[in-house]
Amino acid sequence: VPQPPSTPAQPVPAQPAQPTPAAPATEASDAVEGLQLMGPLRHKAEKAEKIERNETVPSNKPVGKEGPSCDLPEPIKWRAGPLVPSVDDCLDRYYTDLVPAEDVQRMRVIFSRFSNSNFEITKEELPELLGRLCFFLVTAEKCNQIAKESTQFEALDFNDFQDFYERYAHYERQNLHGRLKRWRPNPYAREDADFALQNIRQTMRPFSVVSTSNTMNDIREVAGLKRHDCDHALALIRFLAAYRSCEGFTVAELEKLTEAFHHCESDVVNLGPEGRLIRSTELARGLLRFGGLYCIDHLQALIHNQSRHFAEKTHGICFYEFLVNARQLRQMELSEVAGYFNSLDTDKDGFIWGQDLQALCKPL
């Protein structure tokens, strides 16, 4: 049977190749293939990759003072001594209006040293007292402004001071949270230096707080931030709380301070929460034992500045007050070093050359 002739296949016109739409770049690093990220961008990209690789495990950790969005590890539950707050205790000032009973006791220790025979202080002394209670944003102008809200008189008794403390803590809390929410890591951070330490230094610099790298690393560990970049507000506020808990010292230094305190001659027996008291005349001896001969000039200045208070108030010194004086002494020493360092840091990048170390150490 003859087959019908087959119809020749019609050629299919070639379709022009459609360009594949490029995926939108989510980061500046996606714009150029193979671009090596620097500073915060690199850390941000690494975090994004880590989240993409690993499934997010829901946390069973109870919601604490830092809120439900806090994913930071727990801080170390440790206290250096009687009346010395833990990190968790210090977080109260930054997240709640409540003033704990121990905070009132610490206020009483500092207030009683500076008050006159009528158990009152002047408004001019308020910045000094707040500095000793480890406030970070202290100015005489703001102290005077808030003190006027607490009392119309020039002198404050302890009840007035408590009211002033609560108002100033509220001011600092609002101000710190506002600052740190607007805070961003330095986009020109050095790759050859610890990223977290650069973030902490950038945060602490406006507060005129000077600290060494070893101290900041140790305080980070106490705060539970040993492996954290400290690149957002929650972590930085946690560091501030840990700094206050440690009074700016490492754990090893706090142990040496405890030893120096115990070598001082005791005052009257004290059964209160302050713990053991030493004679007020033993303060210089105890601090000298800890700081050594190199601190003697600053130690003499520290004791001289308080000579009137120690002459009028000769009651004993507890470990907490001893620790506060040690922090004051340490800051005096480090501020002098920082002054010489800043004069050698001509490009203001926070680093100096190795050959500048000799020039730095010579006046010290």
C-alpha positions in Angstrom: 0.0 0.0 0.0 1.6 3.2 -1.0 2.4 5.6 1.9 1.3 9.2 1.7 4.2 11.6 1.1 5.7 12.8 4.4 5.5 16.5 5.1 8.9 18.0 5.4 9.7 19.3 8.9 9.3 23.0 9.3 12.3 24.7 10.7 11.7 26.2 14.2 12.9 29.8 14.4 15.6 30.2 17.0 14.5 32.1 20.1 16.9 34.8 21.3 18.6 33.8 24.5 17.0 35.5 27.5 19.5 36.9 30.0 19.2 35.3 33.4 18.2 38.0 35.9 20.9 38.5 38.5 20.0 38.0 42.1 19.8 41.2 43.9 22.8 41.9 46.1 21.9 42.0 49.7 25.3 43.2 50.9 27.9 45.5 49.5 30.1 42.4 49.3 27.9 40.8 46.6 28.5 43.6 44.1 31.9 42.3 43.0 32.7 38.6 42.9 35.8 37.7 45.0 35.8 41.0 46.9 37.6 40.5 50.2 35.5 42.0 53.0 37.1 44.1 55.7 36.2 45.1 59.2 32.5 44.9 60.2 31.3 43.8 56.8 33.4 40.6 57.0 32.1 39.8 60.5 28.5 40.5 59.3 28.9 38.2 56.3 30.4 35.4 58.5 27.5 35.6 60.9 25.0 35.4 58.0 26.8 32.3 56.6 26.8 30.7 60.1 23.1 31.3 60.5 22.4 29.9 57.0 24.5 26.7 57.7 23.0 25.9 61.1 19.4 25.5 62.1 18.2 28.0 64.7 17.6 26.1 67.9 14.8 27.8 70.0 16.2 28.8 73.4 14.6 27.6 76.6 16.3 30.4 78.6 13.8 32.4 80.7 13.3 36.0 79.7 15.5 38.2 81.9 16.1 41.9 82.4 17.7 42.2 79.0 14.4 41.2 77.2 13.3 38.4 75.0 15.6 39.4 72.1 18.7 38.8 74.2 20.6 35.8 72.9 23.8 36.4 74.9 25.2 33.7 77.2 24.7 34.1 80.9 27.2 36.2 82.8 29.3 34.6 85.5 27.4 34.6 88.8 30.3 35.8 90.9 30.9 38.6 93.4 34.3 40.0 94.5 33.3 40.5 98.1 30.7 41.9 100.5 28.5 44.6 99.0 30.3 44.3 95.6 27.5 43.7 93.0 27.4 40.8 90.5 26.9 41.5 86.8 23.2 40.6 87.1 22.9 43.0 90.0 24.5 45.8 87.9 22.0 45.2 85.1 19.3 46.5 87.3 20.5 50.1 86.8 20.3 49.8 83.0 16.9 48.0 82.7 14.7 48.8 85.7 13.6 51.7 87.9 13.9 49.6 91.0 16.8 50.4 93.3 17.8 47.2 95.1 18.4 47.2 98.9 22.1 46.5 98.3 22.4 49.6 96.1 21.0 51.6 99.0 23.6 50.1 101.3 26.4 51.0 98.8 25.0 54.5 98.5 25.1 54.8 102.3 28.7 53.7 102.5 29.9 56.4 100.0 27.5 59.1 101.3 28.6 58.6 105.0 32.2 59.2 104.0 31.5 62.5 102.3 28.7 63.9 104.5 29.3 66.6 107.2 28.5 66.4 110.9 24.8 67.0 110.0 24.9 63.9 107.7 24.5 66.2 104.6 26.4 66.8 101.4 26.5 69.8 99.1 25.5 69.8 95.5 29.1 70.4 94.5 30.1 67.0 95.8 27.5 65.1 93.8 29.7 64.4 90.7 32.4 62.9 93.0 29.8 60.6 94.7 28.3 59.4 91.4 31.8 58.7 90.0 32.5 56.5 93.0 29.2 54.7 92.5 30.4 54.0 88.9 28.1 56.2 86.9 29.4 56.8 83.3 27.7 60.0 82.2 28.5 62.4 85.0 28.7 66.2 84.5 28.5 68.9 87.2 25.8 70.7 85.1 23.5 67.7 84.9 24.0 66.9 88.6 23.0 70.4 89.6 20.0 70.3 87.2 18.7 67.0 88.6 19.5 67.9 92.2 17.1 70.9 91.9 14.4 68.4 91.2 15.1 66.6 94.4 15.5 69.5 96.8 15.4 73.3 96.8 18.1 73.5 99.4 21.9 73.6 98.7 22.6 70.6 101.0 21.1 67.1 100.6 20.4 64.6 103.4 20.4 60.9 102.7 16.7 60.8 101.7 17.3 63.6 99.2 20.4 61.8 97.9 18.3 58.6 97.3 15.8 60.6 95.3 18.6 62.2 93.3 20.2 58.8 92.7 17.0 57.4 91.3 16.5 60.4 89.0 20.1 60.4 87.8 20.0 56.6 87.2 16.9 57.1 85.1 18.6 59.9 83.1 21.8 57.7 82.5 19.7 54.7 81.5 17.7 56.6 78.9 20.8 58.3 77.6 22.9 55.1 77.4 20.2 53.2 75.6 19.6 56.0 73.1 23.4 56.3 72.4 24.0 52.6 72.0 20.9 52.1 69.7 22.5 54.6 67.3 25.9 53.2 67.8 27.6 51.4 64.8 30.9 49.6 64.6 33.8 51.5 63.1 33.7 50.7 59.3 37.5 51.3 59.2 38.3 48.8 62.0 41.7 47.3 61.7 41.9 43.7 60.6 45.1 43.1 62.7 43.4 43.9 66.0 40.6 42.3 68.0 37.3 43.4 66.6 35.4 43.2 70.0 38.1 45.2 71.8 37.9 48.0 69.2 34.1 48.1 69.6 34.5 48.3 73.4 37.1 51.0 73.2 34.9 53.0 70.8 32.1 52.8 73.4 34.1 53.6 76.5 36.1 56.5 75.1 33.3 59.1 75.5 33.0 58.1 79.2 36.7 58.9 79.8 37.3 55.3 81.0 40.8 54.0 80.3 41.5 50.3 80.4 44.0 47.8 79.2 43.3 45.0 76.6 43.9 42.3 79.2 41.5 43.9 81.6 38.8 44.3 78.9 39.2 40.7 77.8 38.9 39.5 81.4 35.8 41.6 82.0 34.3 40.2 78.7 34.7 36.7 80.1 32.9 37.7 83.4 30.1 39.2 81.3 29.7 36.1 79.2 31.0 37.8 76.1 34.3 36.0 75.6 33.4 34.8 72.1 31.1 37.7 71.2 32.0 40.6 68.9 30.3 43.1 71.2 28.8 44.8 68.1 25.3 45.8 69.4 23.7 47.6 72.3 22.7 44.6 74.4 26.3 43.3 74.5 27.8 46.7 75.2 25.4 47.4 78.1 26.3 43.9 79.4 30.0 44.9 79.3 29.3 48.2 81.2 27.5 46.1 83.9 30.5 43.7 84.2 32.9 46.7 84.3 31.0 48.0 87.3 30.9 44.6 88.9 34.7 44.2 88.6 35.3 47.9 89.4 37.6 47.9 86.3 39.9 45.1 87.5 40.7 41.6 86.3 39.7 38.7 88.5 43.3 38.1 89.4 43.7 41.7 90.4 40.6 41.5 92.6 42.1 38.5 94.4 45.3 40.6 95.0 43.2 43.5 96.3 41.4 41.1 98.6 44.7 39.9 100.0 45.9 43.5 100.4 42.7 44.4 102.3 43.1 41.4 104.7 46.7 42.5 105.5 45.3 45.8 106.8 44.6 46.3 110.5 41.0 45.8 111.5 38.7 48.4 112.9 35.8 47.7 115.3 34.0 44.4 114.8 31.2 44.9 112.2 28.2 42.5 111.9 26.5 44.4 109.1 26.4 43.6 105.3 29.6 45.7 104.7 31.7 42.9 106.2 35.0 43.4 107.8 36.2 47.0 108.4 39.8 48.3 108.4 41.0 51.4 110.0 40.7 54.5 107.8 44.5 55.2 108.4 45.2 51.8 106.7 43.8 52.7 103.3 47.1 54.1 101.9 49.0 51.1 103.2 46.6 48.6 101.6 46.6 50.4 98.2 50.4 50.7 98.3 50.7 47.0 98.9 48.6 46.4 95.8 49.9 49.1 93.5 53.6 49.2 94.4 56.0 52.1 94.4 55.1 53.3 91.0 51.6 54.4 92.2 52.9 56.4 95.1 52.5 59.9 93.5 48.9 59.3 92.5 48.2 57.6 95.8 49.4 60.6 97.7 47.1 62.8 95.6 44.2 60.5 96.2 44.7 60.5 100.0 45.2 64.3 100.0 42.0 64.9 98.1 40.1 63.0 100.8 42.1 64.2 103.8 39.2 66.4 105.1 36.7 63.6 104.8 39.0 61.1 106.6 39.7 63.7 109.3 36.0 64.3 110.0 34.8 60.7 109.4 37.3 58.2 111.0 35.0 55.2 110.9 36.3 52.0 109.3 36.5 51.2 105.6 34.8 48.1 104.2 36.0 46.1 101.2 33.6 47.8 98.8 34.9 51.3 99.7 38.5 50.0 99.6 37.8 48.7 96.0 36.3 52.0 94.9 39.4 53.8 96.1 41.5 51.3 94.2 39.6 52.0 91.0 40.1 55.7 91.5 43.8 55.2 91.9 44.0 52.9 88.8 42.2 55.5 86.7 44.5 58.2 87.8 47.5 56.1 86.7 46.0 55.0 83.4 44.8 58.5 82.5 48.4 59.8 82.8 49.5 57.0 80.4 46.7 57.7 78.0 47.7 61.4 77.9 51.2 60.5 76.8 49.9 57.9 74.4 47.5 60.3 72.7 50.3 62.8 72.2 52.2 60.2 70.2 49.2 58.9 68.3 49.5 61.6 65.6 47.0 60.0 63.1 44.5 59.3 66.0 43.8 55.7 64.9 44.4 54.4 68.4 47.8 52.8 67.6 51.4 54.0 67.9 54.6 52.6 66.4 56.9 50.3 68.3 59.7 52.9 68.4 57.4 55.3 70.2 57.2 53.0 73.3 60.5 54.4 74.6 59.2 57.9 74.3 56.0 56.8 76.1 57.7 55.1 79.0 60.4 57.8 79.6 58.2 60.3 81.5 56.5 57.5 83.5 
